[in-house]
Structure formats: structure tokens, C-alpha cells
Amino acid sequence: MKVLKSIFFVLLNLLDYASPKAKRKYVFTSFPDFSDNAFSLYLYVLNNHPEIKNIWLIDDISKTDLYLKTLQNYINHPPAVRFVKKNSLKGFYHFLTARYVFFTHGIYKGMRFSPRHIVVNLWHGMPIKKIGYLDPKSPVRPIRSKYVTVTAGIYQKIFEKAFRMPISNILISGQVRNDLLFEYPVNALQKLGIDPQNEIIIWMPTYRKSIVGDIRTDGLSDKKLPLFKIEELPELNKKLKALKKFLIIKLHPMDYLNLVDFPEFSHIRFLKNEDFEAKGIQLYSLLAQTDVLLTDYSSVYIDYMLTGKPIGFVMEDWQSFKEKRGFVFYNPEQYLPGKIIDNPKDFIDFIQNPVKHPDYEHINTLLNEVRRNFANETLSQLKNPDA
């Protein structure tokens, strides 16, 4: 099987060099399907470049109707998009014949890409944990691309090493998904049935143990949730209710916690990727309506700083995570604009009085050089985007 796969990709590489590239054809793909930076860039192209033919390569073609429903929440005109199964003859055809290809997590591992093929890695967040070639424990090597996008000069240097590519091909354009924090207003709370009268706190822990993609265990994974056991959640819910605060716990799509059947509460809500798909909304539309972020080693905090709202870091397993995964910064604490929370008492204290870190704006400036119009910034930096 491996031999046949190798032969197939050799042929695909040859076809990529030989195939003509349609100047006005863009291909998008993401993980999860139809989400993240690729989704936001697609919205921009759809609204500003109607001359472009857009192709979405997806893994699960049965969800086409769900994705069309999502589009209806974000645009006021018929979507000019075509969904094609990624691993199909049609998928390979559209990939080979599009001048521009945009992805968040890679496409067709083993491809080298023709120089005439403008393949752009939009990525899926600026890391503090090690990625790519900086992470010797990862069995997954970075997918090749011509360009990759980052949020600031400090990340150009990190990605140069992580992806082993010229720094001139690493574009400071911001994360395109951040457009959803300021544009395309969608009432995500209403669609999810969450009362906006409460202060909305979103907790987004990254995975400690993954079940898809890069299968690994980082940090501590013996508990069902950082800091709290399931049997302790009713008491937490009681305190949240008394404080008139609502806690959304958004699980990472790769996290083994997605397999856990969490109970329902009045002031705690667990959300998985399929909850967003079912309601036709994007995660960052919900983030725009929250008041406080709790996270840990996730890149989401760098994006959230653009809102100017308080951030707390739930990190009971800092030392374990440092040993198992490691960080891209020598001194990562200096890049965390919020209180480090490593016990339930500090957790409660922070949600009672969430305050901004004194170095918040300084860290924001270091990690976010681009502040608005991220999709426009991305496309404008590509060489002759319509050539």
C-alpha cells in the first residue's frame, strides 16, 4: 500500500508541474471542514472578488447542506462555492488546476507543488507550544507550502525554523479568522440558546490527549477536565449562578474529552465542533460575544487580545507540559497577558473579578502587528493575486 501511495504522489507531482493553472480559481480546505482561517478568507473573496471561482475540498461531503446553512448566516447573496470531496478524482483535478490553494492544516501530504502553484498555509493559530521541526517528538512533519501567514515579526523567526522556509515567504498578515471578531455580525449566543444577560466566560483548554491528527499526550491527562472532576461541576455551576456568570467550555476538536458525555447544567455549557456545525456558526462569532477568556497553551489568546478583554490561563500542568511538549519561547511566561491559574480557588477568584494583566497592551503589540482587515492584508501581500 505504501509503495502504491508513493507512486501515486509521484504521478500527482508530475501532473502538478504539467497542469495549467486557472487564474481565477481558488481552492480552500480546512480542519475541521469549512472553518477557521480558510472560511474567513473565503468570505472575503466571495464578497470582494465575485470573478473568482471557489472550490472547497472537504472530507465529509454529506455535510454540504450544513455548510450551506452556515453561509446563509454570513452572506446576503447566493454562495458561489462548490463542495468537492478532497480525496477524489474531482478533488485532485481542482487542486491541480487552481492557481491559488489555501489550507489550515495541510493538503495531500507528500506533494512538493509546482512553482506556478501558489499554495498558502494560513495555519491555525500562533503557538506558544512547539510545532513543526521545533518539536522533535511529533511524528507529523509540516506540509509544504509557498507561503505561510503569521501575526508578527517575532513569529516570522519562529516559523522560519518550524517550517524550514525562507523568512521572505512568511507573511505578516494576521489570522484571517479574526475578521469574525469585528465583521460579519452573527448572534451566536442566540443561536446556541445562551442568555446574554449573564457575563459570558469562555474556557478553551487545548488538548492534552488527542484522538485525531497528531496522536499524542501532552501535560496531564488523568482528569476529565483541568482542575475539576465531573462530580465537582455542580458546585461550580452553583457559584456561577450566584455570580450571574455563564461558563462555556469549548472542547478542542482533537481532544479525547470529545468522547466524554458531560452532564448538563444551568450555567455551564460544553460545546463541541458539531454544535457549531448544527447551528451554522463559526467559533470566532461566539468569541466576539464573550466577556472573558480562559485558556492555557492554546493560540486563541493571541487572537483574543485584539478584543481588549481579560484573559486567564488555567495551567495546573505547566511543568509536565513543558517537559512533554515544550515551548517556542525561552521564557513563555513573559508572553502570557493574564493570571496563571493552577488551583480551583484561583479559578473562582478570577471569574469573580477578571482583570486585565498590566502588560496586556505591550504583549499584544509584540504578538499582533496587524489589527484589522486580515483577509485583505493576506491577499494584498501575495504576488499578483489575480495574475
Secondary structure, 3 states (H helix, E strand, C coil): CHHHHHHHHHHHHHHHHHCCCEEEEEEEECCCCCCHHHHHHHHHHHHHCCCCEEEEEECCHHHHHHHHHHHHCCCCCCCCEEEEECCCHHHHHHHHHEEEEEECCCCCCCCCCCCCCEEEECCCCCCCECCHHHCCCCCCCCCCCCEEEECCHHHHHHHHHHHCCCHHHEEECCCHHHHHHCCCCCCHHHHHCCCCCCEEEEECCCCCEECCCCCCECCCCCCCCCCCCHHHHHHHHHHHHHHCEEEEEECCCCEHHHHCCCCCCCCEEEECHHHHHHHCCCHHHHHCCCCEEEECCCCHHHHHHHHCCCEEEECCCHHHHHHHCCECCCCHHHHCCCEEECCHHHHHHHHHCCCCCCCHHHHHHHHCCCCCCHHHHHHHHCCCCCC
